[in-house]
Amino acid sequence: RRRLGPLNEDNGRFLLLAALIAAYLSAGATVFSALESPSEAEAQLRWNRTLHNFSRIFNISLPELRAFLRSYEAAMAAGIRVDALRPRWDFPGAFYFVGTVVSTIGFGMTTPATVAGKVFLIVYGLFGCAGTILFFNLFLERIISLLAFIMKACHERQLRRSGLLPPNFRRGPAMSGVGSLVGWKPSVYHVLLILGIFAITLSCCASAMYTAVEGWNYVDSLYYCFVTFSTIGFGDLVSSQNAAYQNQGLYRFGNFVFIFMGVCCIYSLFNVISIVIKQVLNWVLKKFECRCCPKCHKSSTRLSRRNAITPGARLRRHNISVDTDGQYDSDTEGRRLSGEMISMRELTASNKVSLAILQKQLSETANGYPRNVCINTRQNGFSAGVGALAIMNNRLAETSDSR
């Protein structure tokens, strides 16, 4: 791996991201404190004034009044309201609750009150949250595959219009002979744009429904959509909590569909944004590389050239993307970050390796490995990466200039 002083690139990226997150949290706390603190102080003054006036007018002592209000707060925590609300623990209400549990939304307007319910929630949430995260990852994989199929069809159409593809071209084995499509994958930024547009459209449609049915203003509805879809789930606004609605069954179904699609879409969008953030971190780290020590930089370059075949120049000359479908990944395989794609020491360890096989492997490396080609690189089951970030790296085009 490339060295950044005493740190390697992964550790440097981790520390840089931690510093940026700390700065981001501090900046957010400063802004929210400046925006919300005056309103909070003003609301507290109004409440104290109202409390004293009520105590004086109705001749009730302040300790007795505060004790009554504490009882009312406990009733609110148990789900009791002055206005009639829907039952919290009938089957639809309980289904709404478990949906917010496994999706990690956690509004907090409904919570178990019994010891048995709290113990069951721990076990239920352990497997439910894990299964839901797996479902989100599988949804992400399929939505990226769908977008890749659509974008590749558009790419082929553009190539046909420009004359780079024959009009009777069909997908299949012949694709490997077409230089313009070898290793092609959709751009991260194009996928980010598509998912962003879809998320905004979905939020606007859902906000229109909540404004009409719940009686919220449109800004509050947009706020509720983001808080819910991102699984933040403050619980200050919660949909479908009144005792009755017009077309209640239809509204509950629409509410479920919007929340389900919104959470899946925002989860996918967050993972694409994380790829972009990672590329920004890579760019910043590249600026901080070992420029003050040219001898170390030259020695590391000399070692990497001696031990590896690096067809990167050929890739750049043909302006095509490297295929990363499970063969090598930037986060999990050290050779990619150092520019090393085929280890000469491992290839020549066996006496059966001939020059023809070596040339074939070099050609396949330059043009992207097919899925059935395997080189003994001592990979384990996690070598291709785990989780949503690995899915994104394997299915989208590389965006770093160093790859």
Secondary structure, 3 states (H helix, E strand, C coil): CCEECCEEHHHHHHHHHHHHHHHHHHHHHHHHHHHHHHHHHHHHHHHHHHHHHHHHHCCCCHHHHHHHHHHHHHHHHCCCCCCCECCCCCHHHHHHHHHHHHCCCCCCCCCCCCHHHHHHHHHHHHHHHHHHHHHHHHHHHHHHHHHHHHHHHHHHHHHHHHCCCCCCCCCCHHHHHCCCCCCCCCCHHHHHHHHHHHHHHHHHHHHHHHHHHHCCCHHHHHHHHHHHHCCCCCCCCCCCCECCCCCHHHHHHHHHHHHHHHHHHHHHHHHHHHHHHHHHHHHHHHHCCCCCCHHHHHHHHHHHHHHEECCHHHHHHHCCCCCCCCCCCCCCCHHHHHCCCEEHHHHCCCCCCCHHHHHHHHHHHHHCCCCCCCCCCCCCCCCCCCCHHHHHHHHCCCCCCCC
